[in-house]
Amino acid sequence: MGSPVKDKNAQVTFLKQRLNMFLDLLDAIDPESTEVEDIDRLIGIMDDLESKVREFNNRDEE
């Protein structure tokens, strides 16, 4: 992986990019053919994003 993102603006940009990728993925999903595993992967992506937000918040407090 790359080096930690410590700059606040870079952190926000990173999170925006990840969120936009997630939204693009949601737009591409066909609700008629979506399976439970697909939903589980989406939940995992959201969990990863939430972890990144917490990680960035913890860095700001240090």
mmCIF file of the N, C-alpha and C atoms, coordinates in Angstrom:
data_MODEL
# 
_entry.id   MODEL 
# 
loop_
_atom_site.group_PDB 
_atom_site.id 
_atom_site.type_symbol 
_atom_site.label_atom_id 
_atom_site.label_alt_id 
_atom_site.label_comp_id 
_atom_site.label_asym_id 
_atom_site.label_entity_id 
_atom_site.label_seq_id 
_atom_site.pdbx_PDB_ins_code 
_atom_site.Cartn_x 
_atom_site.Cartn_y 
_atom_site.Cartn_z 
_atom_site.occupancy 
_atom_site.B_iso_or_equiv 
_atom_site.pdbx_formal_charge 
_atom_site.auth_seq_id 
_atom_site.auth_comp_id 
_atom_site.auth_asym_id 
_atom_site.auth_atom_id 
_atom_site.pdbx_PDB_model_num 
ATOM 1   N N  . MET A 1 1  ? 0.837   -1.178  0.000   1.00 0.00 ? 1  MET A N  1 
ATOM 2   C CA . MET A 1 1  ? 0.000   0.000   0.000   1.00 0.00 ? 1  MET A CA 1 
ATOM 3   C C  . MET A 1 1  ? 0.882   1.241   0.000   1.00 0.00 ? 1  MET A C  1 
ATOM 4   N N  . GLY A 1 2  ? 0.235   2.388   -0.217  1.00 0.00 ? 2  GLY A N  1 
ATOM 5   C CA . GLY A 1 2  ? 0.958   3.641   -0.246  1.00 0.00 ? 2  GLY A CA 1 
ATOM 6   C C  . GLY A 1 2  ? 1.208   4.168   1.150   1.00 0.00 ? 2  GLY A C  1 
ATOM 7   N N  . SER A 1 3  ? 1.827   5.324   1.184   1.00 0.00 ? 3  SER A N  1 
ATOM 8   C CA . SER A 1 3  ? 2.109   5.944   2.477   1.00 0.00 ? 3  SER A CA 1 
ATOM 9   C C  . SER A 1 3  ? 0.827   6.540   3.065   1.00 0.00 ? 3  SER A C  1 
ATOM 10  N N  . PRO A 1 4  ? 0.791   6.695   4.382   1.00 0.00 ? 4  PRO A N  1 
ATOM 11  C CA . PRO A 1 4  ? -0.401  7.241   5.024   1.00 0.00 ? 4  PRO A CA 1 
ATOM 12  C C  . PRO A 1 4  ? -0.699  8.663   4.542   1.00 0.00 ? 4  PRO A C  1 
ATOM 13  N N  . VAL A 1 5  ? -1.984  8.943   4.381   1.00 0.00 ? 5  VAL A N  1 
ATOM 14  C CA . VAL A 1 5  ? -2.426  10.276  3.978   1.00 0.00 ? 5  VAL A CA 1 
ATOM 15  C C  . VAL A 1 5  ? -2.606  11.090  5.248   1.00 0.00 ? 5  VAL A C  1 
ATOM 16  N N  . LYS A 1 6  ? -1.760  12.107  5.441   1.00 0.00 ? 6  LYS A N  1 
ATOM 17  C CA . LYS A 1 6  ? -1.798  12.878  6.686   1.00 0.00 ? 6  LYS A CA 1 
ATOM 18  C C  . LYS A 1 6  ? -2.372  14.273  6.491   1.00 0.00 ? 6  LYS A C  1 
ATOM 19  N N  . ASP A 1 7  ? -2.270  14.806  5.279   1.00 0.00 ? 7  ASP A N  1 
ATOM 20  C CA . ASP A 1 7  ? -2.788  16.133  4.986   1.00 0.00 ? 7  ASP A CA 1 
ATOM 21  C C  . ASP A 1 7  ? -4.316  16.095  4.970   1.00 0.00 ? 7  ASP A C  1 
ATOM 22  N N  . LYS A 1 8  ? -4.949  17.012  5.707   1.00 0.00 ? 8  LYS A N  1 
ATOM 23  C CA . LYS A 1 8  ? -6.411  17.021  5.835   1.00 0.00 ? 8  LYS A CA 1 
ATOM 24  C C  . LYS A 1 8  ? -7.101  17.116  4.471   1.00 0.00 ? 8  LYS A C  1 
ATOM 25  N N  . ASN A 1 9  ? -6.604  17.991  3.589   1.00 0.00 ? 9  ASN A N  1 
ATOM 26  C CA . ASN A 1 9  ? -7.204  18.130  2.260   1.00 0.00 ? 9  ASN A CA 1 
ATOM 27  C C  . ASN A 1 9  ? -7.067  16.854  1.449   1.00 0.00 ? 9  ASN A C  1 
ATOM 28  N N  . ALA A 1 10 ? -5.926  16.200  1.570   1.00 0.00 ? 10 ALA A N  1 
ATOM 29  C CA . ALA A 1 10 ? -5.710  14.941  0.860   1.00 0.00 ? 10 ALA A CA 1 
ATOM 30  C C  . ALA A 1 10 ? -6.634  13.852  1.408   1.00 0.00 ? 10 ALA A C  1 
ATOM 31  N N  . GLN A 1 11 ? -6.870  13.878  2.711   1.00 0.00 ? 11 GLN A N  1 
ATOM 32  C CA . GLN A 1 11 ? -7.780  12.908  3.320   1.00 0.00 ? 11 GLN A CA 1 
ATOM 33  C C  . GLN A 1 11 ? -9.198  13.091  2.780   1.00 0.00 ? 11 GLN A C  1 
ATOM 34  N N  . VAL A 1 12 ? -9.635  14.343  2.718   1.00 0.00 ? 12 VAL A N  1 
ATOM 35  C CA . VAL A 1 12 ? -10.984 14.631  2.211   1.00 0.00 ? 12 VAL A CA 1 
ATOM 36  C C  . VAL A 1 12 ? -11.095 14.223  0.746   1.00 0.00 ? 12 VAL A C  1 
ATOM 37  N N  . THR A 1 13 ? -10.059 14.533  -0.033  1.00 0.00 ? 13 THR A N  1 
ATOM 38  C CA . THR A 1 13 ? -10.056 14.155  -1.450  1.00 0.00 ? 13 THR A CA 1 
ATOM 39  C C  . THR A 1 13 ? -10.112 12.644  -1.604  1.00 0.00 ? 13 THR A C  1 
ATOM 40  N N  . PHE A 1 14 ? -9.318  11.939  -0.801  1.00 0.00 ? 14 PHE A N  1 
ATOM 41  C CA . PHE A 1 14 ? -9.313  10.482  -0.833  1.00 0.00 ? 14 PHE A CA 1 
ATOM 42  C C  . PHE A 1 14 ? -10.709 9.928   -0.540  1.00 0.00 ? 14 PHE A C  1 
ATOM 43  N N  . LEU A 1 15 ? -11.337 10.431  0.520   1.00 0.00 ? 15 LEU A N  1 
ATOM 44  C CA . LEU A 1 15 ? -12.662 9.940   0.900   1.00 0.00 ? 15 LEU A CA 1 
ATOM 45  C C  . LEU A 1 15 ? -13.704 10.266  -0.170  1.00 0.00 ? 15 LEU A C  1 
ATOM 46  N N  . LYS A 1 16 ? -13.620 11.440  -0.768  1.00 0.00 ? 16 LYS A N  1 
ATOM 47  C CA . LYS A 1 16 ? -14.549 11.806  -1.842  1.00 0.00 ? 16 LYS A CA 1 
ATOM 48  C C  . LYS A 1 16 ? -14.401 10.866  -3.034  1.00 0.00 ? 16 LYS A C  1 
ATOM 49  N N  . GLN A 1 17 ? -13.165 10.563  -3.388  1.00 0.00 ? 17 GLN A N  1 
ATOM 50  C CA . GLN A 1 17 ? -12.920 9.658   -4.512  1.00 0.00 ? 17 GLN A CA 1 
ATOM 51  C C  . GLN A 1 17 ? -13.477 8.270   -4.230  1.00 0.00 ? 17 GLN A C  1 
ATOM 52  N N  . ARG A 1 18 ? -13.227 7.780   -3.033  1.00 0.00 ? 18 ARG A N  1 
ATOM 53  C CA . ARG A 1 18 ? -13.743 6.450   -2.652  1.00 0.00 ? 18 ARG A CA 1 
ATOM 54  C C  . ARG A 1 18 ? -15.264 6.431   -2.639  1.00 0.00 ? 18 ARG A C  1 
ATOM 55  N N  . LEU A 1 19 ? -15.863 7.499   -2.116  1.00 0.00 ? 19 LEU A N  1 
ATOM 56  C CA . LEU A 1 19 ? -17.322 7.567   -2.076  1.00 0.00 ? 19 LEU A CA 1 
ATOM 57  C C  . LEU A 1 19 ? -17.896 7.644   -3.489  1.00 0.00 ? 19 LEU A C  1 
ATOM 58  N N  . ASN A 1 20 ? -17.267 8.409   -4.366  1.00 0.00 ? 20 ASN A N  1 
ATOM 59  C CA . ASN A 1 20 ? -17.733 8.495   -5.749  1.00 0.00 ? 20 ASN A CA 1 
ATOM 60  C C  . ASN A 1 20 ? -17.625 7.151   -6.463  1.00 0.00 ? 20 ASN A C  1 
ATOM 61  N N  . MET A 1 21 ? -16.548 6.404   -6.196  1.00 0.00 ? 21 MET A N  1 
ATOM 62  C CA . MET A 1 21 ? -16.413 5.071   -6.785  1.00 0.00 ? 21 MET A CA 1 
ATOM 63  C C  . MET A 1 21 ? -17.534 4.159   -6.283  1.00 0.00 ? 21 MET A C  1 
ATOM 64  N N  . PHE A 1 22 ? -17.852 4.283   -4.997  1.00 0.00 ? 22 PHE A N  1 
ATOM 65  C CA . PHE A 1 22 ? -18.932 3.482   -4.421  1.00 0.00 ? 22 PHE A CA 1 
ATOM 66  C C  . PHE A 1 22 ? -20.269 3.845   -5.064  1.00 0.00 ? 22 PHE A C  1 
ATOM 67  N N  . LEU A 1 23 ? -20.518 5.141   -5.245  1.00 0.00 ? 23 LEU A N  1 
ATOM 68  C CA . LEU A 1 23 ? -21.762 5.584   -5.871  1.00 0.00 ? 23 LEU A CA 1 
ATOM 69  C C  . LEU A 1 23 ? -21.857 5.108   -7.321  1.00 0.00 ? 23 LEU A C  1 
ATOM 70  N N  . ASP A 1 24 ? -20.740 5.125   -8.036  1.00 0.00 ? 24 ASP A N  1 
ATOM 71  C CA . ASP A 1 24 ? -20.721 4.604   -9.403  1.00 0.00 ? 24 ASP A CA 1 
ATOM 72  C C  . ASP A 1 24 ? -21.062 3.114   -9.409  1.00 0.00 ? 24 ASP A C  1 
ATOM 73  N N  . LEU A 1 25 ? -20.537 2.396   -8.454  1.00 0.00 ? 25 LEU A N  1 
ATOM 74  C CA . LEU A 1 25 ? -20.832 0.974   -8.331  1.00 0.00 ? 25 LEU A CA 1 
ATOM 75  C C  . LEU A 1 25 ? -22.318 0.750   -8.071  1.00 0.00 ? 25 LEU A C  1 
ATOM 76  N N  . LEU A 1 26 ? -22.891 1.550   -7.171  1.00 0.00 ? 26 LEU A N  1 
ATOM 77  C CA . LEU A 1 26 ? -24.322 1.440   -6.894  1.00 0.00 ? 26 LEU A CA 1 
ATOM 78  C C  . LEU A 1 26 ? -25.160 1.698   -8.135  1.00 0.00 ? 26 LEU A C  1 
ATOM 79  N N  . ASP A 1 27 ? -24.762 2.706   -8.920  1.00 0.00 ? 27 ASP A N  1 
ATOM 80  C CA . ASP A 1 27 ? -25.489 3.023   -10.149 1.00 0.00 ? 27 ASP A CA 1 
ATOM 81  C C  . ASP A 1 27 ? -25.429 1.881   -11.154 1.00 0.00 ? 27 ASP A C  1 
ATOM 82  N N  . ALA A 1 28 ? -24.335 1.132   -11.146 1.00 0.00 ? 28 ALA A N  1 
ATOM 83  C CA . ALA A 1 28 ? -24.140 0.064   -12.122 1.00 0.00 ? 28 ALA A CA 1 
ATOM 84  C C  . ALA A 1 28 ? -24.851 -1.235  -11.748 1.00 0.00 ? 28 ALA A C  1 
ATOM 85  N N  . ILE A 1 29 ? -25.312 -1.326  -10.533 1.00 0.00 ? 29 ILE A N  1 
ATOM 86  C CA . ILE A 1 29 ? -25.938 -2.573  -10.071 1.00 0.00 ? 29 ILE A CA 1 
ATOM 87  C C  . ILE A 1 29 ? -27.358 -2.693  -10.611 1.00 0.00 ? 29 ILE A C  1 
ATOM 88  N N  . ASP A 1 30 ? -27.656 -3.877  -11.113 1.00 0.00 ? 30 ASP A N  1 
ATOM 89  C CA . ASP A 1 30 ? -29.013 -4.184  -11.566 1.00 0.00 ? 30 ASP A CA 1 
ATOM 90  C C  . ASP A 1 30 ? -29.771 -4.803  -10.396 1.00 0.00 ? 30 ASP A C  1 
ATOM 91  N N  . PRO A 1 31 ? -30.766 -4.085  -9.877  1.00 0.00 ? 31 PRO A N  1 
ATOM 92  C CA . PRO A 1 31 ? -31.486 -4.599  -8.701  1.00 0.00 ? 31 PRO A CA 1 
ATOM 93  C C  . PRO A 1 31 ? -32.142 -5.963  -8.942  1.00 0.00 ? 31 PRO A C  1 
ATOM 94  N N  . GLU A 1 32 ? -32.491 -6.254  -10.181 1.00 0.00 ? 32 GLU A N  1 
ATOM 95  C CA . GLU A 1 32 ? -33.151 -7.530  -10.484 1.00 0.00 ? 32 GLU A CA 1 
ATOM 96  C C  . GLU A 1 32 ? -32.205 -8.724  -10.374 1.00 0.00 ? 32 GLU A C  1 
ATOM 97  N N  . SER A 1 33 ? -30.905 -8.475  -10.567 1.00 0.00 ? 33 SER A N  1 
ATOM 98  C CA . SER A 1 33 ? -29.968 -9.595  -10.551 1.00 0.00 ? 33 SER A CA 1 
ATOM 99  C C  . SER A 1 33 ? -28.985 -9.550  -9.376  1.00 0.00 ? 33 SER A C  1 
ATOM 100 N N  . THR A 1 34 ? -29.188 -8.617  -8.461  1.00 0.00 ? 34 THR A N  1 
ATOM 101 C CA . THR A 1 34 ? -28.296 -8.485  -7.312  1.00 0.00 ? 34 THR A CA 1 
ATOM 102 C C  . THR A 1 34 ? -28.548 -9.621  -6.327  1.00 0.00 ? 34 THR A C  1 
ATOM 103 N N  . GLU A 1 35 ? -27.455 -10.221 -5.868  1.00 0.00 ? 35 GLU A N  1 
ATOM 104 C CA . GLU A 1 35 ? -27.554 -11.329 -4.926  1.00 0.00 ? 35 GLU A CA 1 
ATOM 105 C C  . GLU A 1 35 ? -27.063 -10.897 -3.552  1.00 0.00 ? 35 GLU A C  1 
ATOM 106 N N  . VAL A 1 36 ? -27.289 -11.724 -2.577  1.00 0.00 ? 36 VAL A N  1 
ATOM 107 C CA . VAL A 1 36 ? -26.906 -11.432 -1.193  1.00 0.00 ? 36 VAL A CA 1 
ATOM 108 C C  . VAL A 1 36 ? -25.408 -11.166 -1.091  1.00 0.00 ? 36 VAL A C  1 
ATOM 109 N N  . GLU A 1 37 ? -24.609 -11.919 -1.832  1.00 0.00 ? 37 GLU A N  1 
ATOM 110 C CA . GLU A 1 37 ? -23.153 -11.727 -1.801  1.00 0.00 ? 37 GLU A CA 1 
ATOM 111 C C  . GLU A 1 37 ? -22.782 -10.324 -2.284  1.00 0.00 ? 37 GLU A C  1 
ATOM 112 N N  . ASP A 1 38 ? -23.511 -9.825  -3.281  1.00 0.00 ? 38 ASP A N  1 
ATOM 113 C CA . ASP A 1 38 ? -23.259 -8.472  -3.782  1.00 0.00 ? 38 ASP A CA 1 
ATOM 114 C C  . ASP A 1 38 ? -23.546 -7.432  -2.694  1.00 0.00 ? 38 ASP A C  1 
ATOM 115 N N  . ILE A 1 39 ? -24.634 -7.618  -1.997  1.00 0.00 ? 39 ILE A N  1 
ATOM 116 C CA . ILE A 1 39 ? -25.004 -6.706  -0.906  1.00 0.00 ? 39 ILE A CA 1 
ATOM 117 C C  . ILE A 1 39 ? -23.963 -6.780  0.206   1.00 0.00 ? 39 ILE A C  1 
ATOM 118 N N  . ASP A 1 40 ? -23.491 -7.980  0.498   1.00 0.00 ? 40 ASP A N  1 
ATOM 119 C CA . ASP A 1 40 ? -22.445 -8.146  1.514   1.00 0.00 ? 40 ASP A CA 1 
ATOM 120 C C  . ASP A 1 40 ? -21.178 -7.394  1.129   1.00 0.00 ? 40 ASP A C  1 
ATOM 121 N N  . ARG A 1 41 ? -20.809 -7.437  -0.158  1.00 0.00 ? 41 ARG A N  1 
ATOM 122 C CA . ARG A 1 41 ? -19.625 -6.707  -0.624  1.00 0.00 ? 41 ARG A CA 1 
ATOM 123 C C  . ARG A 1 41 ? -19.832 -5.197  -0.485  1.00 0.00 ? 41 ARG A C  1 
ATOM 124 N N  . LEU A 1 42 ? -21.034 -4.733  -0.799  1.00 0.00 ? 42 LEU A N  1 
ATOM 125 C CA . LEU A 1 42 ? -21.331 -3.298  -0.655  1.00 0.00 ? 42 LEU A CA 1 
ATOM 126 C C  . LEU A 1 42 ? -21.226 -2.870  0.805   1.00 0.00 ? 42 LEU A C  1 
ATOM 127 N N  . ILE A 1 43 ? -21.740 -3.680  1.687   1.00 0.00 ? 43 ILE A N  1 
ATOM 128 C CA . ILE A 1 43 ? -21.649 -3.387  3.120   1.00 0.00 ? 43 ILE A CA 1 
ATOM 129 C C  . ILE A 1 43 ? -20.180 -3.356  3.545   1.00 0.00 ? 43 ILE A C  1 
ATOM 130 N N  . GLY A 1 44 ? -19.384 -4.271  3.016   1.00 0.00 ? 44 GLY A N  1 
ATOM 131 C CA . GLY A 1 44 ? -17.954 -4.294  3.321   1.00 0.00 ? 44 GLY A CA 1 
ATOM 132 C C  . GLY A 1 44 ? -17.253 -3.023  2.855   1.00 0.00 ? 44 GLY A C  1 
ATOM 133 N N  . ILE A 1 45 ? -17.632 -2.538  1.689   1.00 0.00 ? 45 ILE A N  1 
ATOM 134 C CA . ILE A 1 45 ? -17.049 -1.291  1.175   1.00 0.00 ? 45 ILE A CA 1 
ATOM 135 C C  . ILE A 1 45 ? -17.413 -0.132  2.098   1.00 0.00 ? 45 ILE A C  1 
ATOM 136 N N  . MET A 1 46 ? -18.652 -0.082  2.526   1.00 0.00 ? 46 MET A N  1 
ATOM 137 C CA . MET A 1 46 ? -19.081 0.981   3.440   1.00 0.00 ? 46 MET A CA 1 
ATOM 138 C C  . MET A 1 46 ? -18.344 0.877   4.771   1.00 0.00 ? 46 MET A C  1 
ATOM 139 N N  . ASP A 1 47 ? -18.144 -0.337  5.249   1.00 0.00 ? 47 ASP A N  1 
ATOM 140 C CA . ASP A 1 47 ? -17.380 -0.535  6.489   1.00 0.00 ? 47 ASP A CA 1 
ATOM 141 C C  . ASP A 1 47 ? -15.944 -0.036  6.335   1.00 0.00 ? 47 ASP A C  1 
ATOM 142 N N  . ASP A 1 48 ? -15.343 -0.307  5.165   1.00 0.00 ? 48 ASP A N  1 
ATOM 143 C CA . ASP A 1 48 ? -13.978 0.171   4.900   1.00 0.00 ? 48 ASP A CA 1 
ATOM 144 C C  . ASP A 1 48 ? -13.924 1.694   4.892   1.00 0.00 ? 48 ASP A C  1 
ATOM 145 N N  . LEU A 1 49 ? -14.920 2.326   4.263   1.00 0.00 ? 49 LEU A N  1 
ATOM 146 C CA . LEU A 1 49 ? -14.974 3.789   4.236   1.00 0.00 ? 49 LEU A CA 1 
ATOM 147 C C  . LEU A 1 49 ? -15.122 4.355   5.647   1.00 0.00 ? 49 LEU A C  1 
ATOM 148 N N  . GLU A 1 50 ? -15.975 3.732   6.430   1.00 0.00 ? 50 GLU A N  1 
ATOM 149 C CA . GLU A 1 50 ? -16.168 4.180   7.807   1.00 0.00 ? 50 GLU A CA 1 
ATOM 150 C C  . GLU A 1 50 ? -14.872 4.045   8.610   1.00 0.00 ? 50 GLU A C  1 
ATOM 151 N N  . SER A 1 51 ? -14.147 2.959   8.396   1.00 0.00 ? 51 SER A N  1 
ATOM 152 C CA . SER A 1 51 ? -12.869 2.755   9.079   1.00 0.00 ? 51 SER A CA 1 
ATOM 153 C C  . SER A 1 51 ? -11.863 3.832   8.690   1.00 0.00 ? 51 SER A C  1 
ATOM 154 N N  . LYS A 1 52 ? -11.851 4.199   7.404   1.00 0.00 ? 52 LYS A N  1 
ATOM 155 C CA . LYS A 1 52 ? -10.940 5.248   6.944   1.00 0.00 ? 52 LYS A CA 1 
ATOM 156 C C  . LYS A 1 52 ? -11.280 6.583   7.602   1.00 0.00 ? 52 LYS A C  1 
ATOM 157 N N  . VAL A 1 53 ? -12.554 6.892   7.717   1.00 0.00 ? 53 VAL A N  1 
ATOM 158 C CA . VAL A 1 53 ? -12.965 8.149   8.368   1.00 0.00 ? 53 VAL A CA 1 
ATOM 159 C C  . VAL A 1 53 ? -12.481 8.149   9.811   1.00 0.00 ? 53 VAL A C  1 
ATOM 160 N N  . ARG A 1 54 ? -12.670 7.039   10.519  1.00 0.00 ? 54 ARG A N  1 
ATOM 161 C CA . ARG A 1 54 ? -12.199 6.943   11.903  1.00 0.00 ? 54 ARG A CA 1 
ATOM 162 C C  . ARG A 1 54 ? -10.683 7.082   11.980  1.00 0.00 ? 54 ARG A C  1 
ATOM 163 N N  . GLU A 1 55 ? -9.994  6.418   11.060  1.00 0.00 ? 55 GLU A N  1 
ATOM 164 C CA . GLU A 1 55 ? -8.531  6.481   11.035  1.00 0.00 ? 55 GLU A CA 1 
ATOM 165 C C  . GLU A 1 55 ? -8.057  7.921   10.821  1.00 0.00 ? 55 GLU A C  1 
ATOM 166 N N  . PHE A 1 56 ? -8.680  8.622   9.879   1.00 0.00 ? 56 PHE A N  1 
ATOM 167 C CA . PHE A 1 56 ? -8.299  10.011  9.618   1.00 0.00 ? 56 PHE A CA 1 
ATOM 168 C C  . PHE A 1 56 ? -8.618  10.895  10.815  1.00 0.00 ? 56 PHE A C  1 
ATOM 169 N N  . ASN A 1 57 ? -9.737  10.657  11.470  1.00 0.00 ? 57 ASN A N  1 
ATOM 170 C CA . ASN A 1 57 ? -10.083 11.434  12.661  1.00 0.00 ? 57 ASN A CA 1 
ATOM 171 C C  . ASN A 1 57 ? -9.064  11.193  13.778  1.00 0.00 ? 57 ASN A C  1 
ATOM 172 N N  . ASN A 1 58 ? -8.629  9.956   13.931  1.00 0.00 ? 58 ASN A N  1 
ATOM 173 C CA . ASN A 1 58 ? -7.633  9.641   14.960  1.00 0.00 ? 58 ASN A CA 1 
ATOM 174 C C  . ASN A 1 58 ? -6.291  10.293  14.661  1.00 0.00 ? 58 ASN A C  1 
ATOM 175 N N  . ARG A 1 59 ? -5.921  10.372  13.407  1.00 0.00 ? 59 ARG A N  1 
ATOM 176 C CA . ARG A 1 59 ? -4.672  11.042  13.032  1.00 0.00 ? 59 ARG A CA 1 
ATOM 177 C C  . ARG A 1 59 ? -4.722  12.518  13.356  1.00 0.00 ? 59 ARG A C  1 
ATOM 178 N N  . ASP A 1 60 ? -5.905  13.124  13.160  1.00 0.00 ? 60 ASP A N  1 
ATOM 179 C CA . ASP A 1 60 ? -6.049  14.547  13.447  1.00 0.00 ? 60 ASP A CA 1 
ATOM 180 C C  . ASP A 1 60 ? -5.912  14.829  14.934  1.00 0.00 ? 60 ASP A C  1 
ATOM 181 N N  . GLU A 1 61 ? -6.301  13.870  15.771  1.00 0.00 ? 61 GLU A N  1 
ATOM 182 C CA . GLU A 1 61 ? -6.255  14.069  17.223  1.00 0.00 ? 61 GLU A CA 1 
ATOM 183 C C  . GLU A 1 61 ? -4.845  13.883  17.776  1.00 0.00 ? 61 GLU A C  1 
ATOM 184 N N  . GLU A 1 62 ? -3.979  13.223  17.014  1.00 0.00 ? 62 GLU A N  1 
ATOM 185 C CA . GLU A 1 62 ? -2.613  12.937  17.503  1.00 0.00 ? 62 GLU A CA 1 
ATOM 186 C C  . GLU A 1 62 ? -1.738  14.158  17.447  1.00 0.00 ? 62 GLU A C  1 
# 
